[in-house]
């Protein structure tokens, strides 16, 4: 808002308030040249301004250096200890082969394999966590606020973590950093153990379930074995093979029996006697008395034939011959009855081919009876085996299913135990390995207050103050040059 100082004094109302306004207006008019000079500045050759600028410079120096000197003199020295941590980037894996069970393997990916989770950022937050700082402070018998807060820095594109912590003395700073490192490592170990305990608890629950499944399957197998008498599917397979072998043997025996029976029928047809009669003949001809009686009968028969050829039927010699032959036949039959208990055709001799055939007939008939007896026994046994196999077939199938379930349950149970045990070595899955790259240092100079930095700040402030005063000294000439240049540009444009 511009003030108009050309108002006539006659127009001013002579009230008290208007008189005060008039006096103020007169005072402003009287001091107007001083305000204009303040804004415009003076000439470069006007050394009368120098005392004012010097006074202003000294006041500015006092305002700059007084806080700096007060800070340097009153602030107690502070020492900073540094340490560096590194996270190895390689993963780890292990594999264990278990005999008759399988293979248990574990694999821990690299800590930097997942882009969504940064282990260095996680450890940075953990280093500055309150419980870590409070634990480190408690270890040194210090207050939480007196211990201080660590400064954690991450190096981009690396796995380095730089940590610094301040203290009132070099030893105190180093001890605080060491206490922080110990509390951090202890917390990492605690978190790893807690993770392992949590996983192991879940794994033990699964192991209990697997063990119960194995026990139930084993009980079912035991009950089935007790009720069926079948202990394994291999036993059923063995029974099946035995039945197949028995069936093959029965088939072979049937063929042998049919062949032997055909031989017996052929011999009986050729000899004209059955096998029983042939056996009797052979037995009788092996008796000397019977052979003698047979020869006597043959002689009596020959004498009768001679008498009948010479004499008539009623001739005494013929009658005597008949009586002699009848007596011989009676004795022969009586001897046969004594030996075999039956009448058989009389054969005087079985020497030669007929005797061999009779012997072969008896032998084949005996063999045929033996084969028939054996065949009946094997057929009965085969029928029994078939019935048993038919009864055991569903039990064998059920037992095989139960055995398979048991093997699977046992393998899962064993692998769960192996996996639980092998996971104990995988302690760096969620919290990767961290190593101390640089131990906490013992500072040899205080980090605060920084005399060099304070003096540099004071010098910079003094220099800027001097530049400001120089610009104030030459402002009139600069403004004049700028105004003239503007007027020239306006004239040229016109």
C-alpha positions, 0 to 999 in steps of 0.5 A, spaced: 500 500 500 503 506 497 502 512 502 500 519 499 505 525 502 502 530 498 495 531 502 495 539 504 495 540 512 489 544 512 485 538 510 487 535 516 482 535 522 484 537 528 482 532 533 487 528 537 487 522 533 488 526 527 493 530 530 497 523 531 496 521 524 499 528 522 505 527 526 506 520 524 506 522 517 510 528 518 515 524 521 515 519 515 516 524 510 522 527 514 525 520 514 524 518 507 530 519 504 534 514 509 529 509 507 530 510 500 538 510 501 537 503 505 533 500 499 538 503 494 544 503 497 550 508 497 555 509 492 561 504 491 566 510 494 562 512 500 566 509 505 562 512 510 558 506 510 564 502 512 563 502 520 556 500 519 558 494 515 563 492 519 559 492 525 554 488 521 560 483 519 562 482 527 555 481 529 554 476 524 561 472 526 559 472 533 552 469 531 556 464 527 561 462 531 558 463 538 554 457 537 560 453 534 564 454 540 559 453 545 558 446 542 565 444 542 566 447 549 560 444 552 559 437 548 562 431 551 566 427 547 563 421 544 566 415 540 563 410 535 565 403 534 564 400 528 563 392 526 561 389 519 557 383 518 556 378 512 551 373 509 554 368 505 550 367 499 551 359 497 545 354 499 546 347 502 544 340 501 545 333 504 542 327 502 542 320 506 541 313 503 537 309 508 538 301 507 531 298 505 527 304 507 529 310 501 533 316 501 532 322 505 535 329 503 534 336 505 536 342 501 536 349 503 536 355 498 541 361 498 539 366 502 538 371 496 534 366 492 528 369 493 527 376 491 521 378 495 525 377 502 531 380 503 535 377 509 540 383 510 533 388 511 531 382 516 537 383 520 537 390 519 531 390 523 533 385 528 539 389 530 535 395 531 530 391 535 528 394 542 529 387 545 536 386 542 538 393 544 535 392 551 538 385 552 545 388 550 544 394 555 542 389 561 548 385 559 552 392 561 548 394 566 546 400 563 539 404 561 536 403 555 536 410 553 543 411 556 546 405 551 544 408 545 541 406 538 545 402 533 546 405 526 545 400 521 547 401 514 546 396 508 551 396 502 547 396 495 548 390 491 552 386 497 551 382 503 554 387 507 551 390 514 555 395 517 553 397 524 556 403 529 554 404 536 557 410 540 559 411 547 563 416 552 569 412 551 573 408 546 572 402 551 565 403 552 563 404 545 567 397 543 564 394 549 557 396 547 558 394 540 560 387 542 554 386 547 550 388 541 553 383 537 552 378 542 545 379 543 544 379 536 547 372 535 544 369 541 537 372 538 538 369 532 540 362 535 534 362 539 529 364 533 533 358 529 531 353 535 524 356 536 523 354 528 526 347 529 522 346 535 516 348 532 517 344 525 519 338 530 513 339 534 509 338 527 513 333 525 512 329 531 505 329 530 505 327 523 510 321 526 505 319 531 499 319 525 504 315 521 506 310 527 498 309 528 497 307 521 503 302 521 500 299 528 493 298 525 495 295 518 500 290 522 494 288 527 490 287 521 495 283 518 496 279 524 488 278 525 488 276 517 494 271 518 491 268 524 484 267 521 486 264 514 493 261 516 496 264 511 502 268 513 504 272 506 502 272 499 509 268 497 506 263 501 500 263 497 504 263 491 508 257 493 501 253 494 499 255 487 506 253 484 505 246 488 498 245 486 500 246 479 506 241 480 501 236 483 496 237 477 502 236 472 504 230 476 497 227 476 496 228 468 503 224 467 501 219 472 494 218 468 498 217 462 502 212 465 496 209 468 492 208 461 499 206 458 500 200 463 492 198 463 493 198 455 499 193 456 495 189 461 489 188 456 493 186 450 497 181 454 491 178 457 488 178 450 494 174 447 495 169 453 488 168 454 488 169 461 487 174 466 493 177 470 490 174 476 490 167 473 497 168 470 499 170 477 496 163 480 499 159 474 506 162 476 505 161 483 503 153 482 509 152 477 514 154 482 511 149 487 515 142 486 510 138 489 505 141 484 509 140 478 510 133 480 503 132 481 502 135 474 507 131 471 503 125 474 497 127 471 500 128 464 503 121 465 496 118 467 493 122 461 498 119 456 497 112 459 489 113 459 490 115 451 494 109 450 489 104 453 483 107 450 487 106 443 488 099 444 482 097 448 475 098 449 472 103 454 470 097 459 476 094 459 479 093 465 486 097 463 482 103 460 478 103 467 484 103 471 488 108 467 481 112 468 482 111 475 489 113 475 488 119 472 482 122 476 486 120 482 492 124 479 487 130 477 484 130 484 491 130 488 493 136 483 487 140 484 487 139 492 495 141 491 492 148 488 487 149 493 492 148 498 497 153 494 492 158 492 485 157 494 482 156 487 482 152 481 486 154 475 487 151 468 493 146 469 499 148 465 505 143 466 510 148 464 511 156 463 518 155 460 520 159 454 516 165 451 509 164 455 513 164 462 516 171 460 509 173 458 506 171 464 511 174 468 510 181 464 503 180 465 503 180 472 508 185 473 504 190 468 498 188 472 501 190 479 504 196 476 497 198 473 494 197 480 500 201 483 499 207 478 491 207 480 492 207 487 497 213 486 493 216 481 487 216 486 491 219 492 494 224 488 487 226 485 484 227 492 490 231 494 489 235 488 482 236 489 484 238 496 489 243 494 484 246 489 479 247 495 484 250 499 487 255 494 480 257 492 479 258 500 485 262 500 485 266 494 481 272 497 485 272 503 491 272 499 489 278 495 487 282 502 493 280 505 497 282 499 493 289 499 495 290 507 502 288 506 503 293 500 499 298 505 504 296 511 510 297 506 508 304 504 506 306 511 512 303 514 516 307 508 513 313 510 514 313 517 521 311 516 522 317 511 518 322 516 523 320 521 529 321 517 526 327 514 525 330 521 532 328 523 535 331 517 532 337 518 536 338 524 542 340 520 538 345 516 538 351 521 539 356 516 533 355 512 529 361 515 535 365 518 541 364 514 548 364 516 551 371 518 558 372 519 562 377 523 567 380 517 570 386 522 570 385 529 568 391 533 573 396 533 576 400 538 576 408 536 582 412 537 579 419 536 572 421 538 567 422 533 563 427 536 564 433 537 567 434 530 572 440 531 574 439 523 567 439 521 565 445 526 570 449 524 569 448 516 561 450 518 564 456 521 568 458 515 563 457 510 558 461 514 563 467 515 564 466 507 557 466 506 556 472 510 562 476 507 559 475 500 552 477 503 555 484 505 559 485 499 553 484 495 549 489 499 555 494 498 555 494 491 547 493 490 546 500 488 551 499 482 548 493 480 541 495 480 543 501 476 546 497 471 540 493 471 535 499 470 539 502 465 539 495 461 531 495 462 530 502 459 535 500 453 531 494 452 524 498 452 527 503 448 529 499 442 523 495 443 519 502 442 
